[in-house]
Amino acid sequence: MDIRHFRYFLAVAHQRNFTRAAEVLGIAPPTLSRQVQDLETELGVRLFVREQRQVSLTQAGQALLPEAQATVRQFELAQRNAQRAGRGELGHIELGYVASAVYSGVLQRQVQGFSRECADVSLTVREALMPDLPLMVVEGRFDVGYIRSPMALPEGLQALRLNAEGFVLALAADSWLARLKSISPEHLQNETFVLPEQISGTLQVAAQGGYAPRLGPQPGGLVAVIALVSLRQGVAVVPASVVGHISLPSVIYRPIDGCEVTSWLSLIHRRFEKSAVVARYIEHAKHDFRVNEAALSR
């Protein structure tokens, strides 16, 4: 007995006629009659009373009818769900991000767009410290993660490059630097740098100025970095997207004259991803970035 026997039984029960049921099923009437007889033989009961022009259900057939309907529905649901999962339309994704992914708006746009496209995929979205995030993807605690590049990655991870942006200087409003019409890397030679998680901007600004930077504390996320700047613990080279998003008392932002340093947001994922739903998210992120870049270039 398999699922086709239930389908054949239901077709005859609904049509009350073997010939019409066979037409609906797309098989020959003798084949249908034989399959129903096989089902009756396996169950050890008669399911239909066969008359010349129509058939009717026996008591056993009436008892089987709702169970057969439920079985076929459940089988078809399982079949559809398996197919949808294989296409990445069902499942769950664990997603990690660093704060600048939120400030840039990329995280919101891509997560919301994916959720509209795949409404039956659930996402858990959590902020993480950038030094920890790549290993968490390797270990499977996250499926994908948004980081700020450039950053060395463990073997087995791949980074999808997203939007690039420059850096600005966060400084105390009463700093002597705030009185300058323009701030160059050379002006920062004697300043203490509060370090964000991504320190490439700090190092490159110092390199442009021709000096080794005086490195201060590295408190973690960007809010913590700006908080130390507001406490006059130093200046900080931070992504330009924080302007307008992190506003603390006594902190202002200024461009760095002649500074061409850039970083970019990346989506990191396992190089040989086996999950269809995660692979679908990665493809969505690629497509979203291409579409957004094309729109910005117009």
C-alpha positions in Angstrom: 0.0 0.0 0.0 1.3 3.5 -0.9 0.0 7.0 -1.3 -1.2 6.4 -4.8 -3.7 3.8 -3.6 -5.3 6.4 -1.3 -5.4 8.9 -4.2 -7.1 6.3 -6.4 -9.6 5.4 -3.7 -10.4 9.1 -3.2 -10.9 9.7 -6.9 -13.5 6.9 -7.1 -15.2 8.0 -3.9 -15.6 11.5 -5.2 -16.6 10.6 -8.7 -18.7 7.6 -7.8 -17.7 6.1 -11.1 -14.6 4.2 -12.1 -14.5 5.5 -15.7 -14.8 9.2 -14.7 -12.3 8.7 -11.9 -9.9 7.1 -14.3 -10.2 10.2 -16.7 -9.5 12.5 -13.8 -6.4 10.5 -12.8 -5.2 10.1 -16.4 -5.1 6.3 -16.3 -7.0 3.4 -17.9 -10.2 2.3 -16.1 -8.9 -1.4 -15.8 -5.7 -0.1 -14.2 -7.7 1.9 -11.7 -10.0 -1.0 -10.9 -7.1 -3.3 -10.3 -5.4 -0.8 -8.0 -8.5 -0.4 -5.9 -8.9 -4.2 -5.7 -5.3 -4.4 -4.5 -6.1 -1.9 -1.7 -9.2 -3.8 -0.7 -7.2 -7.1 -0.7 -4.5 -5.6 1.5 -7.0 -4.1 3.9 -9.1 -7.2 3.9 -12.4 -5.3 3.4 -14.6 -4.1 0.6 -14.5 -0.4 0.1 -17.1 0.0 -2.6 -20.4 -1.4 -3.6 -20.1 -1.8 -7.4 -23.3 -1.2 -9.4 -23.7 -1.0 -13.1 -23.4 2.8 -13.5 -22.0 4.0 -10.2 -20.4 2.9 -7.0 -21.0 3.7 -3.4 -18.9 3.5 -0.3 -19.3 0.6 2.1 -19.2 1.2 5.8 -15.5 0.4 5.7 -15.0 2.8 2.8 -16.9 5.6 4.7 -14.5 5.0 7.7 -11.5 5.2 5.5 -12.5 8.3 3.6 -11.6 11.0 6.1 -8.4 9.2 7.1 -7.4 8.9 3.4 -8.1 12.6 2.8 -6.0 13.6 5.8 -3.1 11.3 4.8 -3.0 12.6 1.2 -3.2 16.2 2.5 -0.4 15.6 4.9 1.7 13.9 2.3 1.2 16.7 -0.2 2.1 19.3 2.5 5.2 17.4 3.4 6.1 17.2 -0.3 5.6 20.9 -0.9 7.5 21.8 2.2 10.4 19.6 1.2 10.5 21.2 -2.2 10.2 24.7 -0.7 13.0 24.0 1.7 15.1 22.7 -1.2 14.6 26.1 -2.9 15.5 28.0 0.3 11.9 29.2 0.9 11.6 27.5 4.3 14.0 27.3 7.2 15.8 29.5 9.8 18.9 31.8 9.6 21.1 33.0 12.4 22.5 36.3 11.4 25.2 38.4 13.2 26.2 42.0 12.5 28.4 44.8 13.7 26.8 48.2 14.5 28.0 50.0 11.4 25.9 47.6 9.3 22.9 49.2 11.0 24.1 52.8 10.6 24.7 52.3 6.9 21.1 51.0 6.4 22.4 47.9 4.5 21.3 45.5 7.2 17.8 46.8 7.3 17.4 46.9 3.6 18.7 43.4 3.0 16.9 41.7 5.9 13.6 43.3 5.2 13.9 42.6 1.5 14.6 38.9 2.1 11.7 38.6 4.6 9.3 40.0 2.0 10.7 37.5 -0.6 10.7 34.5 1.8 8.1 35.2 4.4 8.3 31.6 5.8 12.0 31.9 6.6 12.6 33.0 10.2 15.7 35.0 11.1 17.4 35.6 14.4 19.4 38.8 14.1 22.0 39.6 16.8 24.8 42.1 17.2 28.2 40.7 17.9 31.7 41.9 18.5 33.6 42.0 15.2 36.6 40.0 16.4 34.3 37.2 17.4 31.9 37.2 14.5 34.0 35.3 11.9 34.7 32.4 14.2 31.0 32.2 15.2 30.2 31.8 11.5 32.8 29.0 11.1 31.5 27.2 14.2 27.8 27.5 13.0 26.6 29.9 15.8 25.9 32.3 12.9 25.0 31.4 9.4 26.1 34.7 7.9 27.5 37.9 9.4 28.0 41.6 8.5 31.5 42.9 9.3 33.6 45.9 8.3 36.5 45.1 6.0 39.3 44.8 5.4 39.7 42.0 8.0 41.6 38.8 8.0 39.2 35.8 7.9 39.6 32.2 8.9 40.0 29.6 6.2 36.7 28.4 4.9 35.0 31.8 5.0 34.2 34.0 2.1 33.4 37.8 2.1 30.9 39.4 -0.2 31.9 43.0 -0.6 29.1 45.5 -0.2 29.1 49.3 0.1 32.2 51.3 0.7 32.5 54.4 2.7 35.1 56.8 4.0 36.1 57.8 7.5 35.5 60.9 9.6 37.1 62.1 12.8 35.1 62.1 16.0 36.5 64.7 18.5 35.4 66.6 21.6 33.7 69.9 20.7 36.1 71.9 22.8 39.2 70.3 21.3 41.7 72.6 19.7 41.2 70.7 16.5 37.6 71.9 16.3 38.9 75.5 15.7 40.7 74.5 12.6 39.1 75.2 9.2 40.4 71.8 8.0 42.0 68.8 9.8 44.8 66.9 8.1 46.4 63.6 9.2 49.4 65.6 10.3 47.4 67.6 12.8 46.6 64.3 14.6 50.2 63.3 15.3 50.1 64.0 19.0 46.6 62.9 19.6 45.5 59.7 21.4 43.3 57.5 19.2 40.4 55.7 20.7 40.2 52.5 18.7 37.0 51.0 17.1 36.9 47.3 16.3 38.1 48.1 12.8 41.4 49.9 13.3 42.5 50.1 9.6 41.2 53.6 9.3 43.3 54.8 12.2 46.4 53.1 10.9 46.0 54.4 7.4 45.4 58.0 8.6 48.6 57.9 10.6 50.4 56.4 7.7 49.3 59.3 5.5 50.6 61.7 8.2 53.9 59.8 8.3 53.9 58.8 12.0 53.1 55.9 14.3 49.7 56.6 16.0 49.4 56.9 19.8 46.9 54.1 20.5 44.4 54.5 23.3 41.7 52.2 24.6 39.6 49.9 22.4 36.3 49.7 24.2 34.3 47.7 21.7 31.3 48.9 19.6 31.1 52.4 18.0 28.8 53.8 20.7 31.4 52.9 23.3 34.1 54.5 21.2 32.2 57.8 20.8 31.4 57.7 24.5 35.1 57.8 25.3 35.6 60.6 22.8 32.9 62.6 24.7 34.8 62.0 27.9 37.9 63.5 26.2 39.8 60.3 26.2 41.0 60.9 22.7 39.9 61.2 19.1 38.6 58.4 16.9 38.6 57.6 13.2 35.2 56.1 12.5 33.0 55.2 9.5 31.2 58.2 8.0 27.9 56.4 8.4 27.9 57.1 12.2 27.3 60.8 11.5 23.7 61.5 12.2 23.2 58.1 14.0 25.4 58.5 17.1 24.9 61.9 18.7 26.5 62.3 22.1 27.0 65.5 24.1 30.3 67.3 23.4 31.1 65.2 20.3 31.4 66.6 16.8 32.5 65.0 13.5 34.9 66.5 11.0 36.2 65.3 7.7 40.0 64.5 7.5 41.5 66.7 4.7 43.1 64.7 1.9 42.0 61.4 3.6 41.2 58.8 0.9 40.9 55.9 3.4 37.9 53.7 2.9 36.5 50.6 4.3 33.5 48.5 3.2 30.8 46.4 4.7 31.0 42.7 3.9 28.7 39.8 4.3 30.7 36.8 5.4 29.6 33.2 4.9 31.0 29.7 4.7 32.7 29.1 1.4 30.8 25.9 0.7 27.4 26.5 2.2 25.2 23.5 2.2 22.0 25.1 3.5 19.6 26.1 0.7 18.0 28.8 2.8 21.4 30.4 3.7 22.5 30.1 0.1 19.3 31.9 -0.9 20.0 34.7 1.5 23.5 35.1 0.1 22.2 35.4 -3.4 19.6 37.9 -2.2 22.3 40.0 -0.7 24.3 39.9 -4.0 21.3 40.9 -6.0 20.3 43.7 -3.6 23.8 45.2 -3.7 23.9 45.1 -7.5 20.5 46.8 -7.8 21.3 49.4 -5.2 24.6 50.2 -6.8 23.0 50.6 -10.2 20.3 52.9 -8.7 23.0 55.1 -7.0 25.0 55.4 -10.2 22.1 56.8 -12.2 
